[in-house]
Amino acid sequence: MKSLSIFLAGFIAVLLSSCSTTPKPNYQQATESDLVQADVSLGVLKQLDAGHVDRARKIAMIPVFSGMDSARFDSIHGLVSLTPEEKEEWTKVARETLDYMLRHTDECDSRDLTVQAGMRGLRYFLTEPDDVRRLDELSGRLETHKP
């Protein structure tokens, strides 16, 4: 009886292990991401060719804003677990984005959904007192300036 139990346990273990598969890379998602990036880049180039630097900047910021907001959303909802290194990289991107937005406040519209997404990402990644102060400064400027 004991050998039958051992046999069944082994059989079930082999059966279960044969059912598991290694996750496959999501090439579809990568291809879609590449397509979006290519489309954004072409939009930027077209605006630059037409002499519309301000429009080119706005288009170029879309993936920055949406990337930060996506990382924030995925992290909050447990879809990803950012490593300390990844969190630090996003914080660096957020600081550079904040610097950029403070320099180009006149080109940012707080009513724009992509700007709102960027602000959510900035508030998530930038938690140091000086960063929060600068974020509040940016928010104030955006509220008083509506392009």
N, C-alpha and C positions, 0 to 999 in steps of 0.2 A: 504494500500500500504506500509506504514511504517513497519507494522508487517511482511509483506512478505519479505521486504529487510532484516530485522533483522533475520528472519528465514533462508533465503538464506545465509547470512553471517555466521551464526552459523553452518549451514549444511556444508558449504565449509570449515570452520575451523576444524570441526570434521573430515571431509573427509581427509583433508591435514594432520592432526595430526596422523591419523591412517596409513598414507602412510609412515611416517618416522619410521626408525628403529634405534635402538641403534647399533653402530658399534660393530662387534664381534672381539674378540681378534684374531690376526693373528698367529694361532698356526703353520701354515705351515712355516712361516718365522722363528719362534722360533725353530722349529724342524730342519730346514736347518742350522741355526746358531749352534745348538748343534752338528749336524753332522760334520760341518767344524771344530769346536773346538775339538771334539773327534779325528778327523783325524790328526789335527795338534799336539795334545798331544801325540798320538801314534807315529808320526814321530819323535818327540823329544825323546821319550823313546827309540825308536830303535837306534837312533844316540848315545844316552848316553850309551846304552848297548854295542854298537860297539866301544866305546871309542872316539867318534868324538864329543867332547864338542863344538868345533867351529861350526860344522854343526847344532848341537842341538840349539845353540844360534840363528843362522840365522833363523831356522824354528820357534822358539818361538817368534821371533820379528815380524813375518808376521802379526798376528792378531793385534799387537800393532800398527804397521804402517798403516795397512788398516783401523783399527778402527778410528784412528785420522783423516785420510784422508776422511773417510766416514762422520764423524761428521762435518768436515770442509765443504765438498761438500753439504751435506744436509742443513747446516746452511746458507751457501751462497745463495743457490737456493731456500730458503724458504720452504724446505720440513719439517724442524723441527725448533722449536724456543727453543734454549737452555736457560734454566733458569740460573740466575746468579750462582747458586750452581753447576749446571752441567758444566757451562763454567769454573768455578774454579777447579772442579775435573779434567776436561780435561787439564787444564793448569798445574795442579800438575803432571798428567801423562806425559805431554809433557816435563816438566822439568826433571823428572826422566829418561825419554827416552833420552833426550839430554845428561844428565850425563853419562848414559850407553854408548851411542854412542861415546862420547869423550874418555871413557876408552877403548873402543874396536874398534877404528877407523880402525885398520888393518883388521877387519873382515867385514867391510862395503864397498860396491862397489857402487859408485854413478851412475853406469850404470844400476844397478838392479832396476827394476820397483817398487819393494816394498820399497826399500830405498828412491826412488824418492817420492813415496806416503807419506812416513814418514816425509820427509823434507817439503813437502807441509803442512802437518798437524802441524809440529813444527812451521813453519813460521806463520801459521794462529793463533795458540794459544799463542805463545810466543812473546809478543810485548814490554816488558819492555826493557830499554836500555841494561842492563847487559845480558839479555837473547839473544837479537839481536847480541850483540858482540860475545857471545859464539857460536851462530848459524853460524855467519860469520867465526869464527875460525874453526868450524867443516867443513863447506863447503870448506875452504881452504885446510884442511887436506885431505878431500875426493878427491879433485881435484889432489893433488900431489901424492896420494897413490891409485894405481889401483891394487888390488890383482890379 
